[in-house]
Amino acid sequence: GYRPLTRKKFIFVLANAATQAGTKPLQGHGIRIGSTLEYLLWDVPFNIIKVKGRWAINAFLMYLRQHAQILTPFIQALPLIH
């Protein structure tokens, strides 16, 4: 029968797919941060993201600041795209 997809099985399936594709497998934490960024791109409110991601306090905001610091020089170097 059908069973719920566990976190462990999800990570295992993704790791196998990455290996077969010849890429480095993603870690669970990276997937969690990536999904948080995706929710933000879809304009999901912070309080909903916090609950969905099971983030303690506002820890995910620290990652957002880090992403902004890393991406800013690259974005500023690109010509404006319309």
MMTF fields as JSON, N, C-alpha, C and O atoms, coordinates in Angstrom:
{
  "mmtfVersion": "1.0.0",
  "mmtfProducer": "UNKNOWN",
  "numBonds": 327,
  "numAtoms": 328,
  "numGroups": 82,
  "numChains": 1,
  "numModels": 1,
  "chainsPerModel": [1],
  "groupsPerChain": [82],
  "chainIdList": ["A"],
  "bondAtomList": [4, 2, 8, 6, 12, 10, 16, 14, 20, 18, 24, 22, 28, 26, 32, 30, 36, 34, 40, 38, 44, 42, 48, 46, 52, 50, 56, 54, 60, 58, 64, 62, 68, 66, 72, 70, 76, 74, 80, 78, 84, 82, 88, 86, 92, 90, 96, 94, 100, 98, 104, 102, 108, 106, 112, 110, 116, 114, 120, 118, 124, 122, 128, 126, 132, 130, 136, 134, 140, 138, 144, 142, 148, 146, 152, 150, 156, 154, 160, 158, 164, 162, 168, 166, 172, 170, 176, 174, 180, 178, 184, 182, 188, 186, 192, 190, 196, 194, 200, 198, 204, 202, 208, 206, 212, 210, 216, 214, 220, 218, 224, 222, 228, 226, 232, 230, 236, 234, 240, 238, 244, 242, 248, 246, 252, 250, 256, 254, 260, 258, 264, 262, 268, 266, 272, 270, 276, 274, 280, 278, 284, 282, 288, 286, 292, 290, 296, 294, 300, 298, 304, 302, 308, 306, 312, 310, 316, 314, 320, 318, 324, 322],
  "bondOrderList": [1, 1, 1, 1, 1, 1, 1, 1, 1, 1, 1, 1, 1, 1, 1, 1, 1, 1, 1, 1, 1, 1, 1, 1, 1, 1, 1, 1, 1, 1, 1, 1, 1, 1, 1, 1, 1, 1, 1, 1, 1, 1, 1, 1, 1, 1, 1, 1, 1, 1, 1, 1, 1, 1, 1, 1, 1, 1, 1, 1, 1, 1, 1, 1, 1, 1, 1, 1, 1, 1, 1, 1, 1, 1, 1, 1, 1, 1, 1, 1, 1],
  "groupList": [{"groupName": "GLY", "atomNameList": ["N", "CA", "C", "O"], "elementList": ["N", "C", "C", "O"], "formalChargeList": [0, 0, 0, 0], "bondAtomList": [1, 0, 2, 1, 3, 2], "bondOrderList": [1, 1, 2], "singleLetterCode": "G", "chemCompType": "PEPTIDE LINKING"}, {"groupName": "TYR", "atomNameList": ["N", "CA", "C", "O"], "elementList": ["N", "C", "C", "O"], "formalChargeList": [0, 0, 0, 0], "bondAtomList": [1, 0, 2, 1, 3, 2], "bondOrderList": [1, 1, 2], "singleLetterCode": "Y", "chemCompType": "L-PEPTIDE LINKING"}, {"groupName": "ARG", "atomNameList": ["N", "CA", "C", "O"], "elementList": ["N", "C", "C", "O"], "formalChargeList": [0, 0, 0, 0], "bondAtomList": [1, 0, 2, 1, 3, 2], "bondOrderList": [1, 1, 2], "singleLetterCode": "R", "chemCompType": "L-PEPTIDE LINKING"}, {"groupName": "PRO", "atomNameList": ["N", "CA", "C", "O"], "elementList": ["N", "C", "C", "O"], "formalChargeList": [0, 0, 0, 0], "bondAtomList": [1, 0, 2, 1, 3, 2], "bondOrderList": [1, 1, 2], "singleLetterCode": "P", "chemCompType": "L-PEPTIDE LINKING"}, {"groupName": "LEU", "atomNameList": ["N", "CA", "C", "O"], "elementList": ["N", "C", "C", "O"], "formalChargeList": [0, 0, 0, 0], "bondAtomList": [1, 0, 2, 1, 3, 2], "bondOrderList": [1, 1, 2], "singleLetterCode": "L", "chemCompType": "L-PEPTIDE LINKING"}, {"groupName": "THR", "atomNameList": ["N", "CA", "C", "O"], "elementList": ["N", "C", "C", "O"], "formalChargeList": [0, 0, 0, 0], "bondAtomList": [1, 0, 2, 1, 3, 2], "bondOrderList": [1, 1, 2], "singleLetterCode": "T", "chemCompType": "L-PEPTIDE LINKING"}, {"groupName": "LYS", "atomNameList": ["N", "CA", "C", "O"], "elementList": ["N", "C", "C", "O"], "formalChargeList": [0, 0, 0, 0], "bondAtomList": [1, 0, 2, 1, 3, 2], "bondOrderList": [1, 1, 2], "singleLetterCode": "K", "chemCompType": "L-PEPTIDE LINKING"}, {"groupName": "PHE", "atomNameList": ["N", "CA", "C", "O"], "elementList": ["N", "C", "C", "O"], "formalChargeList": [0, 0, 0, 0], "bondAtomList": [1, 0, 2, 1, 3, 2], "bondOrderList": [1, 1, 2], "singleLetterCode": "F", "chemCompType": "L-PEPTIDE LINKING"}, {"groupName": "ILE", "atomNameList": ["N", "CA", "C", "O"], "elementList": ["N", "C", "C", "O"], "formalChargeList": [0, 0, 0, 0], "bondAtomList": [1, 0, 2, 1, 3, 2], "bondOrderList": [1, 1, 2], "singleLetterCode": "I", "chemCompType": "L-PEPTIDE LINKING"}, {"groupName": "VAL", "atomNameList": ["N", "CA", "C", "O"], "elementList": ["N", "C", "C", "O"], "formalChargeList": [0, 0, 0, 0], "bondAtomList": [1, 0, 2, 1, 3, 2], "bondOrderList": [1, 1, 2], "singleLetterCode": "V", "chemCompType": "L-PEPTIDE LINKING"}, {"groupName": "ALA", "atomNameList": ["N", "CA", "C", "O"], "elementList": ["N", "C", "C", "O"], "formalChargeList": [0, 0, 0, 0], "bondAtomList": [1, 0, 2, 1, 3, 2], "bondOrderList": [1, 1, 2], "singleLetterCode": "A", "chemCompType": "L-PEPTIDE LINKING"}, {"groupName": "ASN", "atomNameList": ["N", "CA", "C", "O"], "elementList": ["N", "C", "C", "O"], "formalChargeList": [0, 0, 0, 0], "bondAtomList": [1, 0, 2, 1, 3, 2], "bondOrderList": [1, 1, 2], "singleLetterCode": "N", "chemCompType": "L-PEPTIDE LINKING"}, {"groupName": "GLN", "atomNameList": ["N", "CA", "C", "O"], "elementList": ["N", "C", "C", "O"], "formalChargeList": [0, 0, 0, 0], "bondAtomList": [1, 0, 2, 1, 3, 2], "bondOrderList": [1, 1, 2], "singleLetterCode": "Q", "chemCompType": "L-PEPTIDE LINKING"}, {"groupName": "HIS", "atomNameList": ["N", "CA", "C", "O"], "elementList": ["N", "C", "C", "O"], "formalChargeList": [0, 0, 0, 0], "bondAtomList": [1, 0, 2, 1, 3, 2], "bondOrderList": [1, 1, 2], "singleLetterCode": "H", "chemCompType": "L-PEPTIDE LINKING"}, {"groupName": "SER", "atomNameList": ["N", "CA", "C", "O"], "elementList": ["N", "C", "C", "O"], "formalChargeList": [0, 0, 0, 0], "bondAtomList": [1, 0, 2, 1, 3, 2], "bondOrderList": [1, 1, 2], "singleLetterCode": "S", "chemCompType": "L-PEPTIDE LINKING"}, {"groupName": "GLU", "atomNameList": ["N", "CA", "C", "O"], "elementList": ["N", "C", "C", "O"], "formalChargeList": [0, 0, 0, 0], "bondAtomList": [1, 0, 2, 1, 3, 2], "bondOrderList": [1, 1, 2], "singleLetterCode": "E", "chemCompType": "L-PEPTIDE LINKING"}, {"groupName": "TRP", "atomNameList": ["N", "CA", "C", "O"], "elementList": ["N", "C", "C", "O"], "formalChargeList": [0, 0, 0, 0], "bondAtomList": [1, 0, 2, 1, 3, 2], "bondOrderList": [1, 1, 2], "singleLetterCode": "W", "chemCompType": "L-PEPTIDE LINKING"}, {"groupName": "ASP", "atomNameList": ["N", "CA", "C", "O"], "elementList": ["N", "C", "C", "O"], "formalChargeList": [0, 0, 0, 0], "bondAtomList": [1, 0, 2, 1, 3, 2], "bondOrderList": [1, 1, 2], "singleLetterCode": "D", "chemCompType": "L-PEPTIDE LINKING"}, {"groupName": "MET", "atomNameList": ["N", "CA", "C", "O"], "elementList": ["N", "C", "C", "O"], "formalChargeList": [0, 0, 0, 0], "bondAtomList": [1, 0, 2, 1, 3, 2], "bondOrderList": [1, 1, 2], "singleLetterCode": "M", "chemCompType": "L-PEPTIDE LINKING"}],
  "groupTypeList": [0, 1, 2, 3, 4, 5, 2, 6, 6, 7, 8, 7, 9, 4, 10, 11, 10, 10, 5, 12, 10, 0, 5, 6, 3, 4, 12, 0, 13, 0, 8, 2, 8, 0, 14, 5, 4, 15, 1, 4, 4, 16, 17, 9, 3, 7, 11, 8, 8, 6, 9, 6, 0, 2, 16, 10, 8, 11, 10, 7, 4, 18, 1, 4, 2, 12, 13, 10, 12, 8, 4, 5, 3, 7, 8, 12, 10, 4, 3, 4, 8, 13],
  "groupIdList": [1, 2, 3, 4, 5, 6, 7, 8, 9, 10, 11, 12, 13, 14, 15, 16, 17, 18, 19, 20, 21, 22, 23, 24, 25, 26, 27, 28, 29, 30, 31, 32, 33, 34, 35, 36, 37, 38, 39, 40, 41, 42, 43, 44, 45, 46, 47, 48, 49, 50, 51, 52, 53, 54, 55, 56, 57, 58, 59, 60, 61, 62, 63, 64, 65, 66, 67, 68, 69, 70, 71, 72, 73, 74, 75, 76, 77, 78, 79, 80, 81, 82],
  "secStructList": [7, 7, 7, 7, 7, 7, 2, 2, 2, 2, 2, 2, 2, 2, 2, 2, 2, 2, 2, 2, 2, 6, 1, 7, 7, 7, 7, 2, 2, 2, 2, 2, 2, 2, 2, 2, 2, 2, 2, 2, 2, 6, 6, 7, 7, 2, 2, 2, 2, 2, 2, 2, 6, 6, 7, 1, 6, 6, 2, 2, 2, 2, 2, 2, 2, 2, 2, 2, 2, 2, 2, 2, 2, 2, 2, 2, 2, 1, 7, 7, 7, 7],
  "xCoordList": [0.81, 0.0, 0.857, 2.086, 0.18, 0.853, 1.243, 0.518, 2.399, 2.868, 3.305, 3.714, 3.226, 3.688, 5.187, 5.958, 5.567, 6.973, 7.682, 7.359, 8.64, 9.381, 10.515, 10.915, 11.012, 12.141, 13.337, 14.003, 13.607, 14.747, 14.64, 15.618, 13.471, 13.266, 13.36, 13.932, 12.811, 12.867, 14.314, 14.679, 15.142, 16.555, 17.267, 18.109, 16.938, 17.539, 17.227, 18.12, 15.975, 15.561, 16.249, 16.73, 16.3, 16.986, 18.476, 19.048, 19.1, 20.529, 20.793, 21.761, 19.94, 20.096, 19.926, 20.688, 18.939, 18.707, 19.902, 20.318, 20.45, 21.61, 22.818, 23.543, 23.032, 24.153, 24.011, 24.98, 22.815, 22.569, 22.756, 23.158, 22.472, 22.631, 24.071, 24.413, 24.911, 26.306, 26.547, 27.543, 25.636, 25.794, 25.926, 25.647, 26.349, 26.515, 25.139, 24.337, 24.856, 23.555, 23.368, 24.315, 22.147, 21.8, 21.649, 21.258, 21.956, 21.757, 20.384, 19.841, 19.829, 18.504, 18.368, 17.346, 19.404, 19.331, 19.3, 18.589, 20.057, 20.054, 18.697, 18.254, 18.044, 16.703, 15.734, 14.868, 15.882, 15.008, 15.162, 14.171, 16.399, 16.652, 16.135, 15.524, 16.387, 15.912, 14.404, 13.866, 13.715, 12.251, 11.757, 10.739, 12.469, 12.115, 12.226, 11.336, 13.311, 13.484, 12.399, 11.9, 12.04, 10.985, 9.65, 8.929, 9.32, 8.084, 8.092, 7.075, 9.235, 9.334, 9.111, 8.461, 9.645, 9.436, 7.965, 7.514, 7.228, 5.788, 4.974, 3.752, 5.651, 5.003, 4.255, 3.248, 4.748, 4.164, 4.647, 5.841, 3.742, 4.126, 5.149, 5.169, 5.992, 7.031, 6.474, 7.049, 5.35, 4.821, 4.41, 4.536, 3.929, 3.562, 4.825, 4.887, 5.823, 7.094, 7.736, 8.27, 7.674, 8.26, 7.618, 8.315, 6.301, 5.587, 5.87, 6.194, 5.748, 5.952, 7.362, 7.556, 8.342, 9.725, 10.185, 11.326, 9.286, 9.607, 10.857, 11.72, 10.932, 12.069, 11.888, 10.81, 12.952, 12.945, 13.154, 13.995, 12.389, 12.443, 12.403, 11.479, 13.357, 13.423, 14.765, 15.369, 15.224, 16.538, 16.671, 17.758, 15.578, 15.679, 16.022, 16.533, 15.745, 16.107, 17.622, 18.112, 18.365, 19.823, 20.284, 21.196, 19.656, 20.02, 19.655, 20.38, 18.549, 18.16, 19.198, 19.552, 19.685, 20.72, 21.981, 22.607, 22.355, 23.554, 23.382, 24.303, 22.213, 21.961, 22.032, 22.588, 21.473, 21.495, 22.928, 23.289, 23.733, 25.126, 25.909, 26.758, 25.628, 26.33, 25.87, 26.69, 24.574, 24.024, 24.132, 24.179, 24.173, 24.167, 25.24, 24.915, 26.508, 27.516, 27.224, 27.489, 26.684, 26.371, 25.201, 25.218, 24.19, 23.024, 23.412, 22.965, 24.238, 24.654, 25.525, 25.549, 26.238, 27.119, 26.354, 26.876, 25.121, 24.327, 23.641, 23.187, 23.565, 22.777, 21.294, 20.857, 20.549, 19.118, 18.436, 18.597, 17.688, 16.988, 15.509, 14.908, 14.926, 13.5, 12.744, 11.525],
  "yCoordList": [-1.186, 0.0, 1.254, 1.202, 2.353, 3.644, 4.033, 3.76, 4.675, 5.178, 6.621, 7.01, 7.424, 8.811, 8.849, 7.994, 9.843, 10.028, 10.663, 11.779, 9.948, 10.47, 11.38, 11.347, 12.177, 13.055, 12.228, 12.564, 11.142, 10.278, 9.699, 9.698, 9.214, 8.636, 9.715, 9.472, 10.894, 12.004, 12.367, 12.514, 12.513, 12.848, 11.724, 11.99, 10.484, 9.325, 9.32, 9.107, 9.553, 9.572, 10.718, 10.53, 11.895, 13.035, 12.766, 13.114, 12.153, 11.845, 10.862, 11.018, 9.857, 8.898, 9.575, 9.307, 10.445, 11.156, 12.044, 12.109, 12.719, 13.584, 12.765, 13.158, 11.631, 10.763, 10.261, 10.257, 9.842, 9.366, 10.482, 10.226, 11.708, 12.857, 13.366, 14.263, 12.785, 13.193, 14.493, 15.177, 14.834, 16.055, 15.709, 14.588, 16.685, 16.51, 16.522, 17.418, 15.542, 15.521, 16.725, 17.198, 17.207, 18.295, 17.742, 16.59, 18.56, 18.184, 18.681, 19.616, 18.065, 18.436, 19.899, 20.521, 20.455, 21.856, 22.784, 23.789, 22.456, 23.262, 23.251, 24.266, 22.105, 21.992, 22.853, 23.519, 22.834, 23.62, 25.115, 25.837, 25.573, 26.987, 27.348, 28.399, 26.466, 26.709, 26.802, 27.642, 25.942, 26.004, 27.288, 27.845, 27.76, 29.032, 30.169, 31.016, 30.191, 31.23, 31.135, 32.155, 29.923, 29.74, 30.28, 30.952, 29.99, 30.526, 32.052, 32.678, 32.647, 34.105, 34.657, 35.689, 33.976, 34.414, 34.353, 35.094, 33.469, 33.351, 34.248, 34.124, 35.152, 36.115, 35.473, 36.006, 34.33, 33.706, 34.511, 34.789, 34.891, 35.705, 35.0, 33.774, 35.808, 35.274, 34.327, 33.268, 34.704, 33.859, 32.476, 31.492, 32.384, 31.09, 30.29, 29.091, 30.95, 30.288, 29.733, 28.624, 30.513, 30.1, 28.806, 27.909, 28.706, 27.509, 26.34, 25.241, 26.573, 25.502, 24.922, 23.715, 25.793, 25.341, 24.918, 24.492, 25.038, 24.716, 25.457, 24.898, 26.754, 27.582, 28.086, 28.555, 27.99, 28.527, 30.036, 30.527, 30.742, 32.201, 32.752, 32.426, 33.559, 34.062, 33.695, 34.491, 32.474, 32.03, 32.111, 32.383, 31.878, 31.89, 33.278, 33.401, 34.327, 35.679, 35.842, 36.615, 35.107, 35.143, 34.625, 35.187, 33.563, 33.003, 33.959, 34.059, 34.649, 35.622, 36.728, 37.144, 37.201, 38.241, 37.732, 38.452, 36.485, 35.907, 35.782, 36.088, 35.337, 35.221, 36.593, 36.736, 37.585, 38.941, 39.454, 40.067, 39.205, 39.658, 38.966, 39.584, 37.704, 36.943, 37.363, 37.519, 37.547, 37.817, 39.27, 39.544, 40.198, 41.62, 42.012, 42.683, 41.626, 42.023, 41.481, 42.157, 40.278, 39.69, 40.406, 40.665, 40.721, 41.422, 42.822, 43.282, 43.495, 44.851, 44.87, 45.867, 43.779, 43.72, 43.444, 43.668, 42.959, 42.639, 43.88, 44.732, 43.984, 45.088, 44.85, 43.711, 45.913, 45.819, 45.037, 45.359, 44.028, 43.19, 43.53, 43.556, 43.787, 44.117, 43.005, 43.09],
  "zCoordList": [0.0, 0.0, 0.0, -0.04, 0.045, 0.056, 1.468, 2.424, 1.589, 2.876, 2.694, 1.6, 3.753, 3.643, 3.306, 3.74, 2.538, 2.196, 3.387, 3.795, 3.932, 5.081, 4.606, 3.443, 5.519, 5.218, 4.769, 3.789, 5.495, 5.187, 3.776, 3.028, 3.417, 2.087, 1.007, -0.055, 1.265, 0.317, 0.003, -1.163, 1.045, 0.87, 0.119, -0.738, 0.43, -0.234, -1.729, -2.549, -2.08, -3.493, -4.232, -5.349, -3.623, -4.246, -4.431, -5.464, -3.442, -3.535, -4.671, -5.416, -4.805, -5.904, -7.256, -8.185, -7.371, -8.635, -8.974, -10.13, -7.984, -8.212, -8.65, -9.564, -7.998, -8.354, -9.785, -10.544, -10.15, -11.518, -12.536, -13.671, -12.142, -13.04, -13.055, -13.826, -12.195, -12.147, -11.405, -11.642, -10.507, -9.719, -8.24, -7.815, -7.487, -6.049, -5.377, -5.64, -4.516, -3.831, -2.917, -2.29, -2.853, -1.941, -0.535, -0.345, 0.426, 1.818, 2.262, 1.674, 3.288, 3.767, 4.122, 3.834, 4.752, 5.173, 3.961, 3.967, 2.935, 1.711, 1.031, 0.492, 1.059, 0.485, 1.285, 0.718, 2.582, 3.459, 3.185, 3.086, 3.065, 2.783, 1.393, 1.198, 0.437, -0.929, -1.005, -1.726, -0.263, -0.284, 0.377, -0.036, 1.399, 2.031, 1.027, 0.941, 0.273, -0.747, -1.818, -2.292, -2.192, -3.194, -2.681, -3.418, -1.428, -0.844, -0.864, -1.163, -0.547, -0.559, -1.961, -2.128, -2.964, -4.348, -4.744, -5.617, -4.095, -4.351, -3.422, -3.35, -2.708, -1.8, -0.638, -0.172, -0.172, 1.012, 2.222, 2.333, 3.129, 4.29, 5.198, 5.305, 5.844, 6.724, 7.781, 8.03, 8.406, 9.484, 8.971, 9.701, 7.746, 7.161, 6.847, 7.117, 6.282, 5.96, 7.228, 7.238, 8.278, 9.553, 10.049, 10.523, 9.942, 10.384, 9.44, 9.892, 8.129, 7.149, 7.229, 7.082, 7.463, 7.526, 8.904, 9.086, 9.879, 11.273, 11.733, 12.41, 11.34, 11.718, 13.138, 13.505, 13.944, 15.301, 15.226, 14.472, 16.003, 16.068, 14.636, 13.891, 14.24, 12.866, 12.245, 11.526, 12.533, 12.07, 10.555, 10.044, 9.829, 8.367, 7.832, 6.719, 8.615, 8.181, 8.073, 7.249, 8.915, 8.838, 7.47, 6.864, 6.997, 5.696, 4.564, 3.574, 4.707, 3.684, 3.578, 2.475, 4.707, 4.692, 4.012, 3.234, 4.308, 3.695, 2.183, 1.426, 1.742, 0.304, -0.36, -1.449, 0.293, -0.27, -0.39, -1.394, 0.623, 0.592, -0.521, -1.163, -0.744, -1.78, -3.171, -4.076, -3.344, -4.674, -5.115, -6.314, -4.181, -4.532, -5.543, -6.523, -5.355, -6.348, -7.75, -8.743, -7.832, -9.132, -9.797, -11.0, -9.001, -9.536, -9.992, -11.043, -9.21, -9.567, -10.821, -11.543, -11.084, -12.257, -13.549, -14.641, -13.427, -14.614, -15.162, -14.397, -16.475, -17.038, -16.747, -16.58, -16.692, -16.427, -17.542, -18.719, -17.178, -18.152, -18.105, -17.031, -19.251, -19.311, -19.965, -20.112]
}
